[in-house]
Amino acid sequence: MMGGYNMGGGMGGGGIIIMLIFAALVVIPFWRLLPKFGIPNWVSLVSIIPLGALILLWVMAFRDKLDGGRG
């Protein structure tokens, strides 16, 4: 039992709760912000994946450039 982890490799019940809290802390701001950029709310679920969150941030940052300066 090295490092306090069991040999089963699982995180236990506490780890799942922490992951759900982290997912909520990431998804909720995207859920509120994306409609202001003309993107549907459900796309915020992509932000659970770290690379997905980075891509969404880029899309939000350069949205005016993609629309040709409109809006």
C-alpha positions in Angstrom: 0.0 0.0 0.0 2.3 2.7 -1.3 1.3 6.3 -1.1 -2.0 5.5 0.7 -3.7 4.2 -2.4 -5.3 0.8 -2.6 -4.1 -1.7 -5.1 -7.4 -1.6 -6.9 -6.4 1.7 -8.4 -9.6 3.5 -7.6 -9.9 7.0 -6.1 -12.6 6.1 -3.6 -15.8 7.9 -2.9 -14.1 11.2 -2.0 -12.3 11.5 -5.3 -15.4 11.2 -7.3 -17.1 13.9 -5.3 -14.1 16.2 -5.8 -14.1 15.5 -9.5 -17.8 16.4 -9.7 -17.2 19.6 -7.8 -14.3 20.5 -10.1 -16.5 19.7 -13.2 -19.3 22.0 -11.9 -16.8 24.8 -11.2 -15.6 24.6 -14.8 -18.9 24.0 -16.6 -21.1 26.6 -14.8 -19.2 29.7 -15.9 -19.0 28.4 -19.5 -22.8 27.6 -19.3 -23.4 31.3 -18.5 -20.9 32.9 -20.9 -21.4 30.9 -24.1 -24.9 32.2 -25.0 -23.4 35.7 -25.0 -21.1 34.6 -27.8 -23.9 33.0 -29.7 -23.0 29.4 -28.8 -25.5 27.0 -27.3 -25.4 26.2 -23.6 -24.8 22.5 -24.0 -21.5 23.1 -25.6 -20.2 24.0 -22.2 -20.0 20.3 -21.4 -17.0 20.1 -23.7 -15.1 22.1 -21.0 -14.9 19.1 -18.8 -12.1 17.9 -21.0 -9.1 20.2 -20.4 -8.3 20.6 -24.1 -12.0 21.3 -24.7 -11.9 24.2 -22.2 -8.9 25.7 -23.9 -10.5 25.5 -27.3 -13.7 27.1 -26.0 -11.7 29.9 -24.5 -10.0 30.5 -27.9 -13.4 30.5 -29.7 -14.8 33.0 -27.2 -11.7 35.2 -27.4 -11.7 35.4 -31.2 -15.5 35.1 -31.8 -15.6 38.7 -33.3 -12.8 37.8 -35.7 -14.7 34.7 -36.8 -17.9 36.6 -37.5 -16.1 39.2 -39.6 -16.3 41.9 -36.9 -20.1 41.8 -36.6 -21.9 41.9 -33.2 
